[in-house]
Amino acid sequence: MSKFLKFTASIVLLGAAWATNASAQDADAGEKVFRKCAACHAVGDGAKNKVGPELNEIFGRVAGSHEDFKYSNAMVKAGEEGLVWDHDSLTQYLAKPRDFVKGTRMAFAGLKKDDEIANVIAYLATFSANAEQAAAEPAPAAAEGGETKPTETAEAPATNAADAVIPEHGVYHLGREALPEEVAAWDIDVRPDGVGLPVGSGTVADGGVLYDENCAVCHGVFGEGEGRWPVLAGGYDTLTADRPVKTIGSYWPFASTIFDYVHRAMPFGNARSLDADQTYAITAYLLYLNDIVTDEDFELSNETFSEVSLPNEENFYPDDRLEEANFATNVEPCMENCGDGPAEIVMRARILDVTPDGDDESGAGGID
């Protein structure tokens, strides 16, 4: 018997209890958690498949079975082996997707907090007629004497923006000065000269492991790209071709661009989850994939960062818009009938677009 059949056979269906647990308050909190999922999944009226399948009626659905969506082979196999989405299976999957279904294309690393998982499941339950069939969360264990053990009290949340005193200033007393903590949270940009880099370090070897865990599912094992996700390595001597391959090694100007983007926006669907050392390590590995560094023991840090130079750096130049003729002479720019002839199409969105949505005609699969 497969592991999923054994798993399904062991579930005790307590529908009424689950319906009680999926309270409106939990579902409301889950709607906020679902924002982390909304980049890939849709739910509600008119929901359609995106990078991942739409999640209406997810309870009771066999894994990998939603029509008109191209799943990974691993997810299809899991469904064939008996995996059905209910409270328990969703709980385990949302915690560690790639551990629960080995080989899934799900790029999201998982929700780290139990209450977030429970709340987002409660939210999904509001869009599923079969939610009452989901297994309920186990009741709190009873202590000796038949009394229920009290739930551990969470630590009080730290002071945040909502607790700040709004000063009275300006004509309409609107807004307030940003807190130092808020400024610091957004002030993470890194300049080409290294200003803004956090203290930390990471090796090529460590970056390889992190890349496989967080990046390879979209960008390929060697940076070659999966489906229509961006290629990160290769592309040398292609910039003058009709279809240039703009990678880190062939096109990007500065290593700071790599670090800043990875730290700010990656992994896809779980941005800002990497600490400074992990970001240094992944950046080092991407430099290694592009033959910019060749030693697997190379360690990138805030101290060695300035030693790295990308091949195409000299072909970029400073923004000179302030010297542009219309700006410099304060001439009113032309806004209509400015060309000598009719407008011409010089590029197609099909060529410009590099982010797959799962519905393109090329047949590229999305993330399940």
Stockholm file with secondary structure:
# STOCKHOLM 1.0

chainA/1-368         MSKFLKFTASIVLLGAAWATNASAQDADAGEKVFRKCAACHAVGDGAKNKVGPELNEIFGRVAGSHEDFKYSNAMVKAGEEGLVWDHDSLTQYLAKPRDFVKGTRMAFAGLKKDDEIANVIAYLATFSANAEQAAAEPAPAAAEGGETKPTETAEAPATNAADAVIPEHGVYHLGREALPEEVAAWDIDVRPDGVGLPVGSGTVADGGVLYDENCAVCHGVFGEGEGRWPVLAGGYDTLTADRPVKTIGSYWPFASTIFDYVHRAMPFGNARSLDADQTYAITAYLLYLNDIVTDEDFELSNETFSEVSLPNEENFYPDDRLEEANFATNVEPCMENCGDGPAEIVMRARILDVTPDGDDESGAGGID
#=GR chainA/1-368 SS CCHHHHHHHTCCCCHHHHHHHSCHHHHHHHHHHGGGTTTTCCCSTTCCCCSSCCCTTCTTCBTTCCTTCCCCHHHHHHHHTTCBCSHHHHHHHHHCHHHHSTTCCCCCCCCCCHHHHHHHHHHHHTTCTTGGGSCCCCCCCBCTTSCBCCCCCCCCCCCCGGGSCCCCCSSSCCCCCCCHHHHHHHCCCCCTTSTTCCSCEEEHHHHHHHHHHHTHHHHCTTSCCSTTSCCCSCCTTCTTSSSCCCCTTTTCCCHHHHHHHHHHHCSTTSTTCSCHHHHHHHHHHHHHHTTSCCCTTCEEETTTGGGCCCTTGGGCCCCCGGGSHHHHHTCCCCCSSCSSSCCCCCCCHHHHCCCCCSCCTTCCCCCC
#=GC SS_cons         CCHHHHHHHTCCCCHHHHHHHSCHHHHHHHHHHGGGTTTTCCCSTTCCCCSSCCCTTCTTCBTTCCTTCCCCHHHHHHHHTTCBCSHHHHHHHHHCHHHHSTTCCCCCCCCCCHHHHHHHHHHHHTTCTTGGGSCCCCCCCBCTTSCBCCCCCCCCCCCCGGGSCCCCCSSSCCCCCCCHHHHHHHCCCCCTTSTTCCSCEEEHHHHHHHHHHHTHHHHCTTSCCSTTSCCCSCCTTCTTSSSCCCCTTTTCCCHHHHHHHHHHHCSTTSTTCSCHHHHHHHHHHHHHHTTSCCCTTCEEETTTGGGCCCTTGGGCCCCCGGGSHHHHHTCCCCCSSCSSSCCCCCCCHHHHCCCCCSCCTTCCCCCC
//
